[in-house]
Amino acid sequence: MDAKGREKGGQGAYLLTVTGEFAAAHCLRHYGGPCENLHGHNFAVEAVVRGEKLEPKVDILMDFKELKSRLGAVTAELDHCHLNELPAFDKRNPSSEMLARYIFEGLKTRLADVPRVTLVSVSVSEKASSKATYMEI
């Protein structure tokens, strides 16, 4: 390690990934198919944070438990709801893409007090074969 706590051979970064889930109902307005009808999913959520400096006493970027708890605080707002009835989705469809963005924005706010980490992305899956990801560019 060099004097700045970096591994010799170049600057590196760490990515942490946690997962969560919530169950909710929605309907996709103007879809033109069966998903326009009210239906539900057990949504899977994945959040990724990035950082370069580990907390020096423990050599961790952030406690997984803490990151998962903050993600859980956002998904709890969506759990067992009819998503279309929430103010965030009264005009926009609660698609997986929009849910990923909603969760990203909520988690980003909840991570503001952790300067070592930057939220990279949030992904939402309605089923294992399909995933929508939101990230800021």
Buried (B, 14 or more C-beta within 10 A) or exposed (E): EEEEEEEEEEEEEBEBEBEBBBEBBBBBBEEEEEBEEEEEBEBBBBBBBBBBBBEEEEEBBBEEEEBBEBBBEBBEEBEEBBBBEBEBBEEEBBBBBBBBBBBBBBBBEBBEEBEBBBBBBBBBBBEEEEBBBBEEE
